[in-house]
Every structure is written in structure tokens, then in C-alpha cells.
Amino acid sequence: MDLLTWGMLGLGLVVLIGGAELLVRGASQLAAAVGISSLVIGLTVVSFGTSAPELAVSIQSSLAGQPDLAIGNVVGSNICNILLILGICATITPLVVARQLIRLDVPLMIGVSLLLFLLARDGLIGRWDGGLLFGGIIAYIVFTLYQSRRENALATADADAPPAPQPTPLNLLLQVVLIIAGLGLLILGANWLVTSAVTIARALGVSELVIGLTVIAVGTSLPEVATSILASIRGERDLAVGNVVGSNLFNILTILGLTSLITPINVAPAAIRFDLPIMIAVALACLPIFFTGMQIARWEGLLFLFYYLAYTLFLILTATQSAALPLFSIAMLGFALPLTAVTLLVLAGYALWQNRRPATGRGG
């Protein structure tokens, strides 16, 4: 761990923030220009672009015979995307959730997470599994773009508004250039951050699976972190939430799909027993939180952050075989998790009851 490593860490952060600014600016303006909602742009263009580092890391790790890094990177990134990114964004400003996310995208994210668990239970994600996953992302992109254009056309027709001015080719080209430049800077900054962070972690004696689940997962999620936070600050909340949900779908369907098509991925028993179920539980936690007022409130964001810190601490205690691990596990499994589950279920039930009250009153 020399001075160059720490310098790369700091410079990578600066480049990452600059790339996020260009990406958010270009993506939001492109969405307005071509008649596609910011949510769909976040679910597709932005989320797929910001997940490029995960794709590169997973393919490289699998080809190098390091499957723990490949699967740990994706699972850890999905956990990080929801708990850390949405947690930070909601803490900055409450995030209003689009109905499409609750009706389609979040249930799909949960279903895809369950599918990955079923495919990985035999300890191998083979080429047939990869083909199934990769076919899923193609179908999702086609359906999402078609649905968005259809809804926008219907909304325009209902409003009887004059047609919006058509963007010039030069304007479209400028937005595309901003997006590509932003993605390039994001990937470069994330690469510098990951390289330096892995060097530091290995110098501290951390195992590959834990590095994949924490250091690399957070590092390769930094484009999503920077993009979603900046989108929240700029008021592009659909872009912020869509980026997270879309990235999780992309990570499983595209990254693991493509990687396993190239070379089958062996899944560690520890990932099947613990990390994959945690990823599914985190995805499931989105539904009741999103139901409470159709937004992620600040306290819910803080709750996400608390659980991400707890998850990371658990990994560190496990890796170091700390004597505090049994007590920590009892506290989380016996108190914190059940209390949170009951609270979220009560709030979700209350929100559904509140939403039905006006309709019941009109009927009487």
C-alpha cells in the first residue's frame, strides 16, 4: 500500500463524480427528446451503462478461474444497490416511486432473484442457465421500450396537446456523446477505485469471496452510487430509482447470463446458504417499503443503510472468525430482523387500507 494506491483511490472518486454528472445530464435530456420517460431511461440505458464495471469484472474473474469473485460481485452489487444506494438517496431526499416499479419492475426483480437461486442450487450456473437468463434481458428491454412509447403516445393523444417539437439530429448526437463520455469516465473512475481498494483489502488479508461481496461489489456499484445520488440531488428521482432496479436486473440476467455462456460458473456453498437468500430478502423488502405512501421516506433510507452496515459487519466478523459473531447473529436474527419485518408489514397494510378508504366512502 504505497502513496500511488491512495492517489489512485482519490483520483478515481473525482473522475467518477464527473462521469455521473455527464451521464445524468445526457440521459435526462435524451429521455425528453425521444419521448421516453426518465424511469425507462434509468431502467435501461443508465442502469446497463453503470453496470458495465460489474460485467467486466465478472467475465474477467470467471475466465481467470475465480468464480467466487464473479458470483460474489453480482450478489454483493445487488445488495449494495438497494441497501446502500437507495438508502443514501432516500436519506438525501425522499424518493417518489413510480407505479410501474411496483406493478412490474420490482416484482420482476424479485422473480429473477428467485430464479437465480433455483439455478444455482446445484452449485453450477451452466450455459443453458446462461442462455435462459440472457434471453430474459432481451425480452425485458423490448417490452419496456414498447410499453413506454405506447403510454406516452396515449398520454399525448388524451391531452390534445400540440405535438412536441422534434429534436434535431445534432441535439440527439450531443446527448448521446454526453452519455458515452459519462459512462467512459464512470468506468475509468470505478476501475481505479476498485484496483486500489482490492490492493488495500488483500494487504489486510481479506478472502476473495468477501472482497467480491464487499470491496469489488461496492467499487463496481460506484457508478450507480454516483449516478443515483446526483440524479436525486437534481430532482431526477425516477432516474435514481430506475437506475437501481434496472441495474439489479442487468446484473443477474446480462452479467451472469453472458458470463455463464462463456464459461460455466461454480457457485460456492456459502453463497447458496447465505448470500443469495440475503439478496432475495433485500429485494422482497422493497415491496412493503414502496407501498408505504408510494415513496421511500428518509427513515426507510436510514433503515436500508443500517442493514447494509450490519451485512458488511457480518461478513467481516465471519472472515476474521471473530468471537463476537455468535452474539451479533443472535441480535440480528432474534431482534432486529423480526422487528423490521413486522413494522414493514404493518405499514404496508396501513397504506393499503388508506388507499382504499376514499373508494369505500364514495361507494357508501
Residue, then its C-alpha position, 0 to 999 in steps of 0.5 A: m500500500d504505497l502513496l500511488t494506491w491512495g492517489m489512485l483511490g482519490l483520483g478515481l472518486v473525482v473522475l467518477i463524480g464527473g462521469a455521473e454528472l455527464l451521464v445524468r445530464g445526457a440521459s435526462q435530456l435524451a429521455a425528453a427528446v425521444g419521448i421516453s420517460s426518465l424511469v425507462i431511461g434509468l431502467t435501461v440505458v443508465s442502469f446497463g451503462t453503470s453496470a458495465p464495471e460489474l460485467a467486466v469484472s465478472i467475465q474477467s474473474s470467471l475466465a481467470g478461474q475465480p468464480d467466487l469473485a464473479i458470483g460474489n460481485v453480482v450478489g454483493s452489487n445487488i445488495c449494495n444497490i438497494l441497501l446502500i444506494l437507495g438508502i443514501c438517496a432516500t436519506i438525501t431526499p425522499l424518493v417518489v416511486a413510480r407505479q410501474l416499479i411496483r406493478l412490474d419492475v420490482p416484482l420482476m426483480i424479485g422473480v429473477s432473484l428467485l430464479l437465480f437461486l433455483l439455478a444455482r442450487d446445484g452449485l453450477i450456473g451452466r450455459w443453458d442457465g446462461g442462455l435462459l437468463f440472457g434471453g430474459i434481458i432481451a425480452y425485458i428491454v423490448f417490452t419496456l421500450y414498447q410499453s413506454r412509447r405506447e403510454n406516452a403516445l396515449a398520454t399525448a393523444d388524451a391531452d390534445a396537446p400540440p405535438a412536441p417539437q422534434p429534436t434535431p439530429l445534432n441535439l440527439l448526437l450531443q446527448v448521446v456523446l454526453i452519455i458515452a463520455g459519462l459512462g467512459l469516465l464512470i468506468l475509468g473512475a470505478n476501475w481505479l477505485v476498485t484496483s486500489a481498494v482490492t490492493i488495500a483489502r488483500a494487504l489486510g488479508v481479506s478472502e476473495l469471496v468477501i472482497g467480491l461481496t464487499v470491496i469489488a461489489v461496492g467499487t463496481s456499484l460506484p457508478e450507480v452510487a454516483t449516478s443515483i445520488l446526483a440524479s436525486i440531488r437534481g430532482e431526477r428521482d425516477l432516474a435514481v430509482g430506475n437506475v437501481v432496479g434496472s441495474n439489479l436486473f442487468n446484473i443477474l440476467t446480462i452479467l451472469g447470463l453472458t458470463s455463464l455462456i462463456t464459461p460455466i460458473n461454480v457457485a460456492p456453498a456459502a453463497i447458496r446458504f447465505d448470500l443469495p437468500i440475503m439478496i432475495a430478502v433485500a429485494l422482497a423488502c422493497l415491496p412493503i417499503f414502496f407501498t408505504g405512501m408510494q415513496i421511500a421516506r428518509w427513515e426507510g433510507l436510514l433503515f436500508l443503510f443500517y442493514y447494509l452496515a450490519y451485512t458488511l459487519f457480518l461478513i467481516l466478523t465471519a472472515t476474521q472468525s471473530a468471537a463476537l459473531p455468535l452474539f451479533s447473529i443472535a441480535m440480528l436474527g432474534f431482534a432486529l430482523p423480526l422487528t423490521a419485518v413486522t413494522l414493514l408489514v404493518l405499514a404496508g397494510y396501513a397504506l393499503w387500507q388508506n388507499r382504499r378508504p376514499a373508494t369505500g366512502r364514495g361507494g357508501 
